[in-house]
Amino acid sequence: MSMTAAVCNAFRGSILHFLANPGEAGADHSYQFIPDGLMVVENGRVLALGGYAELHPTLPAGTQLTDYSGRMILPGFIDTHIHYSQTDVIASPGKQLLDWLEHYTFPAEGRFDDMNHATEVAGFFLDELLRNGTTTALVFGTTHRQSLDAFFAVAGQRALRMVAGKVLMDRNCPEFLRDTPDSAYADSAALIERWHGQGRLGYAITPRFAVTSSDAQLAQVGELARNYPEVHIHTHLAENMDEVAWVTRLFPWSRSYLDVYDHYGLLRERAVYAHCIHLDEDDRQRMVDSGATAAFCPTSNLFLGSGLFDLAGALDSGMRVGVATDVGGGTSFSMLRTLGESYKVAQLRGYTLSPLQAFYLATLGNAKALGLDDNIGNLAPGKEADFIVLDPESTPLMARRMRSATTLIERLFIFMTLGDDRAVAATYILGELVHTRACLPSAENLSNE
């Protein structure tokens, strides 16, 4: 193995990443855990990964070694559904989905016709993702074309791998947020041509949900999807029972909510449907057959009282499933907190989500769900070096609890139950440090103050 000193950086710590789905490959063959590991990064990609004792002697003179001994290095978290335009309405009290949209979301999104506002929010939003260890996300913008120009410009300046799209809606929403079937197509096509594939950026065709698009607009969206088969499709599906009933009234010819999207050619690989709570067996099978992904959004579903996603049923059926924060209906940017709530929702449905499965979903599983696993999702040599460092002593309680943990699985469970942004000691993009957090004082120091 050849390593050149000028561009190599090495990182020491406990290293964990996934090679396959623990639920399919079996836990013993699904992940690699190196208690004292070394990862070598060259030109933004993982060059080598292995034990510290084995790899350290091979490092060329001048290699910069960053020592995270006692901490855990993992691939960056991936969020499969989030709204950057709802950053300022997180933690807004209200009723269920449709009322919440009317009273909080739509007024907030109306401000994104201002490019300066969109740029400022995009910067804060991306800072918050990185602070929480999320290095890639599938992101909703607003109906304003400039909201996507702002987002992509800020994300591109930071060399982030992000996928986003302009919201499409021409009915059942405020007039100041409406586009038209023709403008939805034209604006989306222009944004795709400008931004998709620029650096690490990708585009998602983004109808908000079926009730806010007319038949004419959905037909245009389907045409857009046919003309740009390489981009993502991103929307909402079967989140709330009132929403499902509304779809039935608006599209009386459809067999189901999902059938509306399928009718217009929007059910395919790289199509991501947020929520998918109220699906029947036929719809699940159509999701499986098409290769579409369901984005499980536990904190949002609990906060808005939408229902409990059937994770076990989805996995058993063979559906692709990702996990997502869904900020601002979701109540945290933290994937650790999101995994903890995923565990609780699964418990209420009679399924125990293992820590291995949870961390797989947040990393390689979500990369596969987005069709990005050729580049991100684990730390295999050749992958882009987006990674995070978790600190098991980030809070006095976590440090105390970790001292009695005897297995990797137990430590992961503590991270996902007690962890939040404070547990993310560092975040790296293409091997470059973009966020670091000073360690909190130890429990002993705190008690002596």
N, C-alpha and C positions, 0 to 999 in steps of 0.2 A: 504494500500500500504506500503510495507516494503522498507526502504531506509537505507543502511548501510553507516556510515560516512566515512569509510576508502577509498572508491573508488568513492564517489559521487562528482560531480562538477555541479554547477548550473550557468545558464546564464540568465541575465535579460535584456529585451529590447522589442521593438515592434516585434512581431513574426508573420511571414506570411509563410504559406505553402499550397499546393494544395492537395485536396482529390480526384478530378476528373477533367475531361476536361470541362472548362467553356462553350465550344461550344456544349457540349452534356448534361451535367447535369444542365446547367443554372448557372449563376454567383453566385446566392445566396447560392447554395449548393456545389460549386466546391472548395471552399477554406476556410481556417480558419485564421482569423486575430485577434490577441490579442494585443491591443494597449499597455498594460503594462503586458507583459508575462514573464513566467519563464520556462526554459527548464532544466530538470535534466538529466545528463548523467552518466551512470554507465558502466564501463568496455567497453567503446567505443561505446555504443549504447544509444539511447534515452530511458530513464526510465519513465519520466513523462513530460507532457506538459500542461500548463494551465495558469490561471491568477496568477500574482505575489502575490496578497493579499491572494489567496486561498492556493497556494502551499508553500509559504515561511515559514509559521509556522510549516509545516510538515518536514522541512529539519533537519536532525540529526546534532547534535553539531559537529563542525569541518569541515562541508561541505564548500568548497571554492566557494564563490559567485563572479562571474565576472559581473560587472554592465555595460551594454551597453545602458542604458536609453538614449532616444533621437535618437537611431540608430535602424536599422531594421535587424533582424536575419532571414535568409532564408536558405533553403537547398543549398548546393554547386551547382554551375552550372555544366552542363554535355554537352560535345561537341561531336557530333555524326560523325564528319569527320575532321581529321587534319593530317598533315604530319610533324612528328618531324624532318625528314631529310631535310625539306625545311625551317628550321628556318633561315638559313643564306641567303636565296634568297627572303625573304619577301621584298616588295617595290622595286622589280627589274623591271625597265621599259621595255616594249617590246610589241610585237604584240599579237595576240590571242593565244589560248591554245596551238596548236601544235608547233608553233614557240617558245613560252615561255618554253615549255618542253625541246626543243632541245638546246636552248641557255643558260638557267639558271638551270633548274631542274636536267637534266641528269648529267652535269658536277659536280654539288654540291653533288649529290648522289654517284658519283664515289669515293668520299673520305671516304665513310663509310666501306671500306674494312679494315680501320685502327681502331682497337678496342679502342684505346685511344681517337681518334677523336669522335667516336660514343658515348663513355661514357661521354665525356665533353659536347657534344651537348645535350645528354639526360638530364643531370643535369640542364643545362641552360633552356631547353625547359620546364621541369617540374617546375622549379622555376617560369618561366613566367606564366604558367597556374595557379599556386597557387596564384601568385601576382594579377591575374585577377579574382580570385574567382572560377576557374574551378577545380573541385576536381575529375572528372572522364572524360575520353575521349576515343574515338575509333580512333586508331592511325595507320597510315601507317609507315612502316620502309623503308628499301631498299631491293634490291635483295640479299644483303649479310646477311648470317645467323648471323654473329657476330653483325650486327646492332640491331637485336632483342635480342640477349643475353645481350648486353650492356643496352638496354632500360629496359628490364624486371628486370635486376639486380638492376638498380638505382631505378626504381619504387617500387620494392619489399622492398628495404632497407627503403623506406619511408612509407611503409604500404598503398600504394595507390591502389585504385580500378581502374585499367587500362586494356584496351583490345587493343591488337596490333597484327600485323602480318608481315611476310616477303613478300615483293613484288615478284610476279611471272611474268616473261616476257621473252620470248625466240625469239622474232622477232621484227622488226621495232623499234629498240632501239640500242644504242651503244653497240659494242661487249663487252666492259668492264662491262656492266650491265646485260648481258644475262645469264640466266640459261638454263636448258633443261627440257623437260617434266619429266624425271626421277629424276633429282636433285631437281626440284621444289617439287615433292612429298616427296622425302626422307628428305629434309631439313625441310619442313613444319611438317611432321610427327614427326621428332625428337624434334622440338621446341614445338609442342603440348604436347608431352610426358614429356618434361622437365618443361614447364612453366604453362600450362593451369591448373587452379585450385590451383596453389601454392599461398598461402595467398589469396590476393584479385585480382590476375591477371587472365586474360582470353585471349584466342587466337582467332584471326580472319584469316581465309583463304583469301588471298589477291591477286588475279590477278589484275594487274594495271588497264587495261581495255581491251576490246575484241580485239582491233587492235594489242596489243603487245603480244598476246598469240596465238600460232598456234592451229589448231584443236586438234592435239595430246596433247598439254599441257592442253587445256580446258577439254579434256576427263579425263586426270589425275586429274585435279582439281575437277571434278565432282566425281571421285572415292574417293578422299580425303574427300569430303563433305559427301559422303555416309558412310564412315568408321568412321567419327568423327561428328556425328549429333549434338553434344552438343555445338560445337564451332560456332563462328560467321562467316559470309561471308561478305567481305568488298571490294567494287570496285566502279568504276565510270560508269555512264550511261547517255547518251544523253545530254552531257554538251554543245557541240558546233556543229553547223550545218556541218562544214567540217568533223568533227569526225564521225558524223552520216552517211554522204555520204561514208566515207572510210569503215565503217563497212558494208555498203550495197555492196561495191565492193568486200570485202574480204569474205563475207558470202552470196553469191547470193541466196542461198536456204532459207535464213531466212525471215520471215515476217517483222521483225523489229529488232532493236538493242537489246531490251529486250528478244526477241525470242531466240537470240544466247545463253544468259545465261540460259534461261529456258530449251533449248535443252540439255544442259550439266548438268542439275540437280542443278543449283545454285539459284533457285528462291524458297525461303522458309522463314519461320520465322527465325529471327536473321540474315537475309541477309539485309545489308544496302547498298543502292545504292546512291552515291553522285550525286547531281544535278538534274537529271530527269526533265530537262527543256522541252525537245522536245519529249513528249510522246503523243500518241493518246488515244482515249477512250478505245480501246481494251487493250492497255498496262496498263492503269490505273486499269482496272478491273482485269487484271492478278496480278497486285501488291496487290490489295485488297484481292483477293482469296487466294493468297499464304501467306499473312501476312508479306510480305517484307516491308522495310522502305525506304522512300525517305529522303535524308538529304539535306535540303535547305541551300545553301551557298551564301547568298546575296552579301557579300563584294567581294568574288571571282568572282561571275557571272558578277558583275558590272565592276570590274577591268579588266577582260579579255574580256569583251564585248560579253559574251556567250549568254545572253538572260535573260528574266524575268520569274522566276518560277511562275507558276499559283497556288498560295497558296490556293485561294478560291476553284478552281476546284479540287485540290487534297483533301482538307478537305471535300468538298461536296460529293466526290466519295467514301469517307470512307477509303482512303489511310492512312497508318501510316506515319506521317511526323515528322522528327526531324529538329532541326536547328543547324548549324555548322559554324565554322570559316573558315575552309579549308586553314589555313596557310600552305604554303606560297603564293598560289594564292590569298587567302584571305589576307586582309590588316591589321588585328588586331587580337590579342589573346583575346580581350575583348568580352565576350558575351553581355555585355550591349551595346557596339557599334554595335555588330552584330544584336541585336534586333532592334536597331534604323534603321539600313539599311533594315531589314526585313519589317519594317513598310513602308519605302519609296518604296520598290519594290512592295509591295502589293498595295499601293496607285496608282502606275502606271498601275496596272492591274485592278483597279476599286474596290479594296477590302480594307476595313479598319480593320487593325489588332488591336484588343483591347489590352491594357496593360495586362489585366488578362490572355488572351490567350497567349501573348508573354512570360510572366514569367512562365506560365504553361509549355510551350514548352521547355524552357531552363532548367526546373527542372524535375517534374514528367513526363511530356510528353516525354522528351528525355530518361528518365529511362525506360519508357514503350517501346519506340522505340527500345531500346537495350535489352529488356527483363531482365532488372536488377531491376525492381521496387519492388521486394520482399525485397531488401536490401537498396536501396537508392531512392532518388527522392523527399521524403518529410520527415517531422520530427515526424511522428507517432511513438508512443512508440514501441520499438523493432527494429526500423531501425538503420542503422549505422549512427553515429553522425558526418557526413561530413556536415559542414555548414559554412556560411559566414556572415559577418556583413557589412551592407552598411551604409555609412555615408552621410546623406542628406546635410551636410555642408562641403563636401570635397573640393569644390572650391567656391570662392566668388560668382560667378554667380549662381551656384546651390543653395547655401544658400539663396541668395536673392530671387530666383524664388520659392523655397520651402516655404518661409514665406507667400506667397499668395495662396498656394495650400490648398484646403479645404477637399479633399477626398483622400482615398487610391489610387484610380485609377489615379487621377491627379499626385500624388507623384510617382507612378510607371512609368508613362509616362515621367516625368522629369528625372528619373533615366535612362531610356532607350534612351532618346533623348540627354541629356547632360552628361551622365555618361561615365566613362571609368575606367581604373585601379585605378585611384585616389579615386574613390568612395568605393573601397573595403578596409575597415578599418582593417579587420582580416579574416583569413581563418583557419578553423579547420579541422583536419583529425582524425576521431575516437575520437573526443572530445579533441584533443591535438592541441594547437596553433602552426601553421606552417608558418604563415605569419602575420605580423602586420605592419601597416603604421601609422606613427605619423601624427596627425592632422595638416593641414596647418594653418597658422595664419589666424585669422578672417579678414574680409574685412576691419574693422576699423583699425586693426594693420597694415595691408598692406598699407593702405592709409596714415598712420602716419610715415612710414619709410622714 
